[in-house]
Amino acid sequence: MQAPKIPFVSRRRVLSALTAAPLALSLPARAQTARRLRVGVTLHPYYSYTANIVGPLADVVPVIPAGFNPHAYEPRTEDIKRIGSLDAIVLNGVGHDDFAGRMIKASEKPDLKVIEANAQVPLLAAVGAGRGTSGKVVNPHTFLSVTASISQVNTIARELGVLDPANAAAYTANARAYAQKLRKLRADALARLTQTPGADFRIATIHGAYDYLLREFGLEVAAVVEPAHGIEPSPAQLKGTIDQIRALDVKVIFSEMDFPSAYVDTIRRETGVRLYALTHISHGPYTAEKFEQEIARNLATVVRAIQEAA
């Protein structure tokens, strides 16, 4: 007996169902639901980097509220819960957001993508740590340099593109446009020094955060006042620093704008150095424009210091 023929329309439906099923199974769950990425950040500069990369295509979520000192931050329950809602988190990863590791572990989210922004950045040793980074304490303040920031922007865009291939091209294009804006800030600052005699003078800093920034101008730090960030020197250490500044003929000292210290006036009074304040880009609201605005201010401050010293 001859088998009945399947109607043409039925065959099309069967074929359509059979071919569509594997495609649906092969798509990631996020693609099937078309849900926007939620990308966590730990520090203000990384909010600006990431917000400029993703634009309207993803949500950027600070994992700690504005106003907390990241050096002394202790995670709260609500902050750990916030980690659980993320698809990825962008970390400094070299010492400025160590609290994040504890938060990620406590969130019990093994599939969270961790983006180490400094993966491709040549790191400087922290003050007193010697040369190199193997087994050494490194300077984590890479976000205070335009050059290092551009490297981090490229790393973040590349890693987000791996997580979200549908928007990878947009992330790359946005990262390039943002990097171009940052390069122009640096170029404009350096152009203001073309008529200034060579910066043949020595500088000191209150703490060792600004090496990356100052190297953009070819400047090396001759002395650092604080034995560690946020730790004021003892009277003996302060006297030793004052003696060192005098011996090295230091002309300029850079302090931190948001953390004025009483002993800075003592140093200025005893040595006659010029004092300039730089921002640490770690205070105020999280905004996409914050890094551009504050790095421009820092560049202008260094330019002014060089011009006045010359």
Buried (B, 14 or more C-beta within 10 A) or exposed (E): EEEEEEEEEEEEEEEEEEEEEEEEEEEEEBEEEEEBBBBBBBBBBBBBBBBBBBBEBBBBBBBBEEEBEBBEBEBEEEBBEBBEEBBBBBBBBBBBBBBBEEBBEBBEBEEBBBBBBBBEBEBBBBBEBEEEBEEEBBBBBBBBBBBBBBBBBBBBBBBBBEBBEEBBEBBBEBBBEBBEEBEEBBEEBBEBBEEEEEBEBBBBBBBBBBBBBBBBBEBEBBBBBBBBBEEBBEEEBBEEBBEBBEEEEBBBBBBBBBBEBEBBEBBBEBBEBBBBBBBBBBBBEBBBEBBBBBBBBBBBBBBEBBBEBB
